Amino acid sequence: MAARSFTKKKILRAAIDCFAAKNYKYCTMREIAERIDITATGIYRHFKSKQEILTDIFDYYKINFNKYRTPIGSVVKSVDEAPIGAVFKMLFFDFGTEEEREVMLKITRIIIDLKLENAEAKKIFISTFIDEPTEYLHTVFSRLISSGKIRPFNYKTWAFQMISFANMSLILALMNQVSQKELDRIYHEGIELLAKSFENEYMSGKI
């Protein structure tokens, strides 16, 4: 059972590499098999089709993406205990290990490549990069307002700016045009600037 599970994991990783490098529709089961030195028949012992592999990849992504985001309950609790700038910084996240970051970025590329022709990819894209973060931010901003820390304001603009920044950082990572060290610097400095801007808006009463 353990060997079967390990082989299935290797197949999924090989498929992720192939789909990200060549696009899903151009990557064959034979190519996936060759990447881990097994036969195409060996893959069919674990997966009925390439579509089933893609479904498992999507399921992995949906399960794992949000585990890197600070639980909304923890953020809401921090509203009463931490400065606004500190709360703000909790709203951004990064993937865990370098290996996990690589895997999640490759699956992100697959989703983006397929979002116009695959209904599930489109659904995941909209949910992960638009709907879920928007709802998350709205919940936090609503709590900040109800706690009296900030005045009521239309926070759609702030949510849009923050989501746009996070998604642009992701695009930079996918383009692989800068080193990971430089990308991390840009990302964290960007968060710092957004946090200071938010604090200035709050403290000046311009919100």
C-alpha positions as a Markdown table, in Angstrom:
| # | Residue | x | y | z |
|---|---|---|---|---|
| 1 | Met | 0.0 | 0.0 | 0.0 |
| 2 | Ala | 2.8 | 2.4 | 0.9 |
| 3 | Ala | 4.7 | 1.7 | -2.4 |
| 4 | Arg | 1.5 | 2.2 | -4.3 |
| 5 | Ser | 0.9 | 5.6 | -2.6 |
| 6 | Phe | 4.5 | 6.6 | -3.2 |
| 7 | Thr | 4.2 | 5.7 | -6.9 |
| 8 | Lys | 1.0 | 7.7 | -7.3 |
| 9 | Lys | 2.6 | 10.7 | -5.7 |
| 10 | Lys | 5.5 | 10.4 | -8.1 |
| 11 | Ile | 3.1 | 10.3 | -11.0 |
| 12 | Leu | 1.3 | 13.4 | -9.8 |
| 13 | Arg | 4.5 | 15.3 | -9.5 |
| 14 | Ala | 5.7 | 14.2 | -12.9 |
| 15 | Ala | 2.4 | 15.2 | -14.4 |
| 16 | Ile | 2.6 | 18.6 | -12.7 |
| 17 | Asp | 6.0 | 19.1 | -14.2 |
| 18 | Cys | 4.9 | 18.1 | -17.6 |
| 19 | Phe | 1.6 | 20.0 | -17.6 |
| 20 | Ala | 3.4 | 23.2 | -16.4 |
| 21 | Ala | 6.2 | 22.9 | -19.0 |
| 22 | Lys | 4.2 | 21.8 | -22.1 |
| 23 | Asn | 0.5 | 22.6 | -21.3 |
| 24 | Tyr | -1.9 | 19.9 | -20.3 |
| 25 | Lys | -3.2 | 19.1 | -23.8 |
| 26 | Tyr | 0.2 | 18.6 | -25.3 |
| 27 | Cys | 1.6 | 16.3 | -22.5 |
| 28 | Thr | 0.9 | 12.6 | -23.0 |
| 29 | Met | 0.6 | 9.8 | -20.5 |
| 30 | Arg | 3.8 | 8.3 | -22.1 |
| 31 | Glu | 5.7 | 11.5 | -21.4 |
| 32 | Ile | 4.6 | 11.5 | -17.8 |
| 33 | Ala | 5.7 | 7.9 | -17.5 |
| 34 | Glu | 9.1 | 8.5 | -19.0 |
| 35 | Arg | 9.8 | 11.3 | -16.4 |
| 36 | Ile | 9.7 | 8.7 | -13.6 |
| 37 | Asp | 10.9 | 5.7 | -15.6 |
| 38 | Ile | 7.8 | 3.6 | -15.7 |
| 39 | Thr | 5.5 | 2.5 | -18.5 |
| 40 | Ala | 2.3 | 4.2 | -19.5 |
| 41 | Thr | 0.5 | 1.0 | -18.5 |
| 42 | Gly | 2.0 | 1.5 | -15.0 |
| 43 | Ile | 0.2 | 4.9 | -14.8 |
| 44 | Tyr | -3.1 | 3.4 | -15.7 |
| 45 | Arg | -2.9 | 1.2 | -12.6 |
| 46 | His | -3.3 | 4.4 | -10.6 |
| 47 | Phe | -5.2 | 6.7 | -12.9 |
| 48 | Lys | -7.9 | 5.9 | -15.5 |
| 49 | Ser | -7.1 | 8.9 | -17.6 |
| 50 | Lys | -5.1 | 12.1 | -17.9 |
| 51 | Gln | -8.2 | 14.0 | -16.8 |
| 52 | Glu | -8.3 | 12.0 | -13.6 |
| 53 | Ile | -4.7 | 13.1 | -12.9 |
| 54 | Leu | -5.6 | 16.7 | -13.6 |
| 55 | Thr | -8.6 | 16.4 | -11.2 |
| 56 | Asp | -6.3 | 15.1 | -8.4 |
| 57 | Ile | -3.9 | 17.9 | -9.1 |
| 58 | Phe | -6.7 | 20.4 | -8.7 |
| 59 | Asp | -7.9 | 18.8 | -5.5 |
| 60 | Tyr | -4.4 | 19.0 | -4.1 |
| 61 | Tyr | -4.3 | 22.7 | -4.9 |
| 62 | Lys | -7.7 | 23.5 | -3.4 |
| 63 | Ile | -6.8 | 21.6 | -0.2 |
| 64 | Asn | -3.3 | 23.1 | 0.2 |
| 65 | Phe | -3.6 | 26.7 | -1.0 |
| 66 | Asn | -5.5 | 28.2 | 1.9 |
| 67 | Lys | -3.5 | 26.5 | 4.6 |
| 68 | Tyr | -0.8 | 29.2 | 4.1 |
| 69 | Arg | -3.3 | 32.0 | 4.8 |
| 70 | Thr | -3.6 | 33.0 | 8.5 |
| 71 | Pro | -7.0 | 31.6 | 9.7 |
| 72 | Ile | -9.6 | 34.4 | 9.6 |
| 73 | Gly | -10.4 | 33.7 | 13.3 |
| 74 | Ser | -6.8 | 34.5 | 14.3 |
| 75 | Val | -6.8 | 37.7 | 12.3 |
| 76 | Val | -10.2 | 38.9 | 13.7 |
| 77 | Lys | -8.9 | 38.2 | 17.2 |
| 78 | Ser | -5.7 | 40.2 | 16.6 |
| 79 | Val | -7.9 | 43.2 | 15.7 |
| 80 | Asp | -8.4 | 43.8 | 19.4 |
| 81 | Glu | -4.9 | 43.1 | 20.4 |
| 82 | Ala | -2.5 | 44.3 | 17.7 |
| 83 | Pro | -1.7 | 47.6 | 15.9 |
| 84 | Ile | -3.5 | 48.0 | 12.6 |
| 85 | Gly | -0.1 | 47.7 | 10.7 |
| 86 | Ala | 0.5 | 44.3 | 12.3 |
| 87 | Val | -3.0 | 43.1 | 11.4 |
| 88 | Phe | -2.5 | 44.3 | 7.9 |
| 89 | Lys | 0.7 | 42.3 | 7.4 |
| 90 | Met | -1.1 | 39.1 | 8.6 |
| 91 | Leu | -3.3 | 39.4 | 5.5 |
| 92 | Phe | -0.5 | 38.3 | 3.2 |
| 93 | Phe | 1.1 | 34.9 | 3.0 |
| 94 | Asp | 3.8 | 32.9 | 1.3 |
| 95 | Phe | 4.0 | 29.2 | 0.5 |
| 96 | Gly | 5.9 | 27.0 | 3.0 |
| 97 | Thr | 9.0 | 25.2 | 1.9 |
| 98 | Glu | 10.9 | 25.8 | -1.3 |
| 99 | Glu | 9.7 | 22.5 | -2.6 |
| 100 | Glu | 6.0 | 23.3 | -1.8 |
| 101 | Arg | 6.4 | 26.8 | -3.3 |
| 102 | Glu | 7.7 | 25.2 | -6.6 |
| 103 | Val | 4.8 | 22.7 | -6.7 |
| 104 | Met | 2.1 | 25.3 | -6.0 |
| 105 | Leu | 3.5 | 27.7 | -8.5 |
| 106 | Lys | 3.6 | 25.0 | -11.2 |
| 107 | Ile | -0.1 | 24.1 | -10.5 |
| 108 | Thr | -0.9 | 27.8 | -10.6 |
| 109 | Arg | 0.6 | 28.0 | -14.1 |
| 110 | Ile | -1.5 | 25.0 | -15.1 |
| 111 | Ile | -4.7 | 26.6 | -13.8 |
| 112 | Ile | -3.9 | 29.9 | -15.5 |
| 113 | Asp | -3.1 | 28.1 | -18.8 |
| 114 | Leu | -6.4 | 26.2 | -18.7 |
| 115 | Lys | -8.8 | 28.8 | -17.1 |
| 116 | Leu | -10.4 | 29.7 | -20.5 |
| 117 | Glu | -11.1 | 26.2 | -21.7 |
| 118 | Asn | -11.5 | 24.1 | -18.6 |
| 119 | Ala | -14.5 | 24.8 | -16.4 |
| 120 | Glu | -12.9 | 23.5 | -13.2 |
| 121 | Ala | -9.7 | 25.5 | -13.8 |
| 122 | Lys | -11.8 | 28.7 | -14.3 |
| 123 | Lys | -13.8 | 28.0 | -11.1 |
| 124 | Ile | -10.6 | 27.5 | -9.1 |
| 125 | Phe | -9.0 | 30.6 | -10.6 |
| 126 | Ile | -12.0 | 32.9 | -9.7 |
| 127 | Ser | -12.4 | 31.3 | -6.3 |
| 128 | Thr | -8.7 | 31.4 | -5.3 |
| 129 | Phe | -7.6 | 34.7 | -6.7 |
| 130 | Ile | -10.7 | 36.8 | -6.6 |
| 131 | Asp | -13.7 | 35.6 | -4.5 |
| 132 | Glu | -12.0 | 34.0 | -1.5 |
| 133 | Pro | -9.5 | 36.8 | -0.8 |
| 134 | Thr | -12.1 | 39.5 | -1.3 |
| 135 | Glu | -14.4 | 37.8 | 1.2 |
| 136 | Tyr | -11.5 | 37.3 | 3.6 |
| 137 | Leu | -10.5 | 41.0 | 3.4 |
| 138 | His | -14.0 | 42.2 | 3.7 |
| 139 | Thr | -14.4 | 40.2 | 6.9 |
| 140 | Val | -11.2 | 41.8 | 8.4 |
| 141 | Phe | -12.1 | 45.3 | 7.4 |
| 142 | Ser | -15.6 | 44.9 | 8.8 |
| 143 | Arg | -14.2 | 43.8 | 12.1 |
| 144 | Leu | -11.8 | 46.8 | 12.1 |
| 145 | Ile | -14.7 | 49.1 | 11.6 |
| 146 | Ser | -17.0 | 47.5 | 14.2 |
| 147 | Ser | -14.2 | 47.5 | 16.7 |
| 148 | Gly | -13.9 | 51.3 | 16.3 |
| 149 | Lys | -10.3 | 51.1 | 15.2 |
| 150 | Ile | -11.1 | 52.8 | 11.9 |
| 151 | Arg | -14.0 | 54.8 | 10.5 |
| 152 | Pro | -16.5 | 53.2 | 8.2 |
| 153 | Phe | -15.2 | 53.3 | 4.6 |
| 154 | Asn | -15.7 | 51.6 | 1.3 |
| 155 | Tyr | -13.0 | 49.0 | 1.5 |
| 156 | Lys | -13.5 | 47.6 | -2.0 |
| 157 | Thr | -10.7 | 49.8 | -3.3 |
| 158 | Trp | -8.3 | 48.6 | -0.6 |
| 159 | Ala | -9.2 | 45.0 | -1.2 |
| 160 | Phe | -8.7 | 45.4 | -4.9 |
| 161 | Gln | -5.2 | 47.0 | -4.3 |
| 162 | Met | -4.1 | 44.2 | -2.0 |
| 163 | Ile | -5.4 | 41.4 | -4.2 |
| 164 | Ser | -3.8 | 43.0 | -7.3 |
| 165 | Phe | -0.5 | 43.3 | -5.5 |
| 166 | Ala | -0.6 | 39.7 | -4.3 |
| 167 | Asn | -1.5 | 38.4 | -7.8 |
| 168 | Met | 1.1 | 40.5 | -9.5 |
| 169 | Ser | 3.7 | 39.0 | -7.1 |
| 170 | Leu | 2.5 | 35.6 | -8.1 |
| 171 | Ile | 2.8 | 36.5 | -11.8 |
| 172 | Leu | 6.4 | 37.7 | -11.2 |
| 173 | Ala | 7.2 | 34.3 | -9.6 |
| 174 | Leu | 5.6 | 32.4 | -12.5 |
| 175 | Met | 7.6 | 34.5 | -15.0 |
| 176 | Asn | 10.8 | 33.5 | -13.2 |
| 177 | Gln | 12.6 | 36.7 | -14.4 |
| 178 | Val | 14.1 | 37.6 | -11.0 |
| 179 | Ser | 15.8 | 35.5 | -8.3 |
| 180 | Gln | 13.8 | 34.2 | -5.4 |
| 181 | Lys | 15.8 | 36.4 | -3.1 |
| 182 | Glu | 14.9 | 39.5 | -5.1 |
| 183 | Leu | 11.3 | 38.4 | -5.4 |
| 184 | Asp | 11.0 | 38.0 | -1.7 |
| 185 | Arg | 12.5 | 41.4 | -1.2 |
| 186 | Ile | 10.0 | 43.0 | -3.6 |
| 187 | Tyr | 7.1 | 41.1 | -2.0 |
| 188 | His | 8.0 | 42.0 | 1.7 |
| 189 | Glu | 8.9 | 45.6 | 0.9 |
| 190 | Gly | 5.6 | 45.9 | -1.0 |
| 191 | Ile | 3.7 | 44.6 | 2.0 |
| 192 | Glu | 5.5 | 47.1 | 4.2 |
| 193 | Leu | 4.6 | 50.0 | 1.9 |
| 194 | Leu | 1.0 | 49.0 | 1.7 |
| 195 | Ala | 0.8 | 48.6 | 5.5 |
| 196 | Lys | 2.3 | 52.1 | 6.0 |
| 197 | Ser | -0.1 | 53.6 | 3.5 |
| 198 | Phe | -3.0 | 51.9 | 5.2 |
| 199 | Glu | -1.9 | 53.2 | 8.6 |
| 200 | Asn | -1.4 | 56.7 | 7.2 |
| 201 | Glu | -4.9 | 56.7 | 5.8 |
| 202 | Tyr | -6.3 | 55.5 | 9.1 |
| 203 | Met | -4.3 | 57.9 | 11.3 |
| 204 | Ser | -5.0 | 60.9 | 9.1 |
| 205 | Gly | -8.8 | 60.3 | 9.0 |
| 206 | Lys | -8.8 | 60.2 | 5.2 |
| 207 | Ile | -10.5 | 56.8 | 5.0 |
